[in-house]
Amino acid sequence: MADPKGFLTTGREVAQTRPVGERVKDWNEVYVPGSLLPIISKQAGRCMDCGIPFCHNGCPLGNLIPEWNDYAYREDWSAASERLHATNNFPEFTGRLCPAPCESACVLGINQPAVTIKNVEVSIIDKAWDSGDVTPQPPERLSGKTVAVIGSGPAGLAAAQQLTRAGHTVAVFERADRIGGLLRYGIPEFKMEKSHINRRIEQMRAEGTKFRTEVEIGKDIDAAKLRRRYDAVVIAAGATVSRDLPVPGRELNGIHFAMEYLPLANKVQEGDLTVAPITAEGKHVVVIGGGDTGADCVGTAHRQGAASVTQLEIMPQPGEERNANQPWPTFPMLYKVTSAHEEGGERIYSVSTTHFEGDEDGNVQSLHLIEVEFKDGKLEQKAGTERVIPAQLVTLAMGFTGTDQANGLVQQFGVALDERGNIARDEDYATNVDGVYVAGDAGRGQSLIVWAIAEGRSAARGVDRFLTGASALHAPIRPTDRSLTV
């Protein structure tokens, strides 16, 4: 263990964020560079000798958290990095983007602030990159087997890296112009600078993984041709169909899905565009949806110079402490103030949009909403609570409903769907089509980045067994596993 008395003598400290007035003027990550290293060893020392580390259960990757906390406390960064990479291909992604269910399950968190596991994780991996501990790991020999991975999000990248290291020849197909999936174009630069993706891609290239961008399976290459060319296929195309809001006025100009809005801002940062075609500059912005994607829209709107930003959520405002019906170690629904919310704007809970109004040119100008409440398990509108708010740009960030079927991928492969519309799979992540596997949101439905990486690793084991008859690859979860919730 780390410091035996650390949890008694050291209080919780987290990464410092840059002043709001400074960070909204640029797109750099919101944290003060280098602010963690002076404090992180003591923070890692807060990890207890808890006997049964429930953080392992909170994290689907099965991260060896007490072990790398101990190494971080002793400032043995090389050993900490080795333990971190033993279960997680991309800790710099999860250390920045994951909501940290491991911290919700931390034993110390029963009656004290939990260990800053996420901050320790990102400190270890950043230190590892800086010191040269992250190097390519090409296979010792090739198997002669080939695998196609469809999708380059965290699930696809994890599956590809594992299978490449197992000796198979792997090609990743991505329909966008750059590798990364939602990591690339769904996550704003201020949450994770894309240099972190770029250096992982270079590591994977050096290991032997091939990448094919601007190739959409189902349109540019049909499924039959792909199956003829490769011994196995992993579908990791995500759950990219955005949930719509079918109310009067939805057709007005200025109402966009979050995934129409956010990628354009990222393309500006990539240098592809000078100005985003959809911008919040000078506009009253309304974000419908209270989750992380909604917060990303809020932060993006601030940086584009919005006149005002309002975020709407149909559910009631969560409390700041665990409810009795969400006991430790489950992942609780808590009131969350992200860096984007710190930067301004208004958040309105328990409201539903009834319709939009526009001007004579068909541009949205206002949004009509009404308060709602739950009665007998049903959501009901509260009479007399209608009001109108200005809205010249509206982003819909209400989640995703499943895998894109418009491109023909699902139909061409002939894969079966489950009752929720996701691609069905067995215990080895295999679909009903021989040699075709599925990982990530395409099979699980919309989920967290840690679940995507865990699925990619687990599906890789299934593919490896299919190709060789056995596998030594790590499979942290089963397709049926679910997060610690109630």
Buried (B, 14 or more C-beta within 10 A) or exposed (E): BBBEEBBEEBEBBBBBBBEBEEBBEEBBBBBEEEBBEEBBBBBBBBBBEBEEBBBBBBBBBBBBBBBBBBBBBBEBBBBBBBBBBBBBBBBBBBBBBBBBBBBBBBBBBEEBBBBBBBBBBBBBBBBBBEEEBBEEBEBEEEBEBBBBBBBBBBBBBBBBBBBBBBBBBBBBBBBBEBBBBBBBBBBBBBBBBBEBBBEBBEBBBEBBBBBBBEBBBBEEBBBEEBBEEBBBBBBBBBBBBBBEBEBEBBEBEBBBBBBBBBBBBBBBBBEEEEEBEBBBBEBBBBBBBBBBBBBBBBBBBBBBEBBBBBBBBBEEEBEEEBEEEBEBBBBBBBEEEBBBBBBBBEBBBBBBBBEBBBEEEEEBBBBBBBBBEEEEEEEEBBEEEEEEBBBBBBBBBBBBBBBBEEBBBBEBBEBEBEEEBBBBBEEBBBBBBEBBBBBBBBBBBBBBBBBBBBBBBBBBBBBBBBBBEEBEBBBBBEBEEEBBEE
